[in-house]
Amino acid sequence: MRSDPRRRLHGFFDAGVLFKGAEGLLELVSGIWFGLDPGILHNVLFRLTEKELLRDPADRISNAVRHVADTLTLGSHTFAVVYLAGHGLIKLVIAVGLLQGRRWAFPLAMVVLSLFAAYQLYRFSHTHSPLLPVLSALDIGIVWLVWREARARGTPVPA
């Protein structure tokens, strides 16, 4: 017996929205946590790279992360806190709205996630971080799932 493709896509929609909601919650909590203790971000980045640098002192990624930690200024720390908390809050609000079936959440999610993906690709053009195109592709995939779900529910979205 074959499963219904619409049900399978709805399952992917639910999983993607739950993932974005969890990601948003993690970003929000991280932003608040880093905001409460400015030195914590530096310490976290150093601890995350400690074991790898013991194994391979020339590891490029770990050394780059350490360099970022060493060069954090008050302005960049404030930006990181605001970015993480704001980004997380937006994702969390959208995810809750989508899971509750709120009509406003569908077009908002499509616009916001598309903008996040575009910004990540813009940042990729400067940083060449291989994670950014992956995150962008995930966001675009979720935009497509949101669009399909909105159409299935009769929510007005662009065709």
Secondary structure, DSSP 4 states (H G I P E B T S, - for coil): -PPPHHHHHHHHHHHHHHHHHHHHHHHHHHHHHHHH-HHHHHHHHHHHHHHHHHH-TT-HHHHHHHHHHHT--HHHHHHHHHHHHHHHHHHHHHHHHHHTT-TTHHHHHHHHHHHHHHHHHHHHHHH--THHHHHHHHHHHHHHHHHHHHHHHT-----
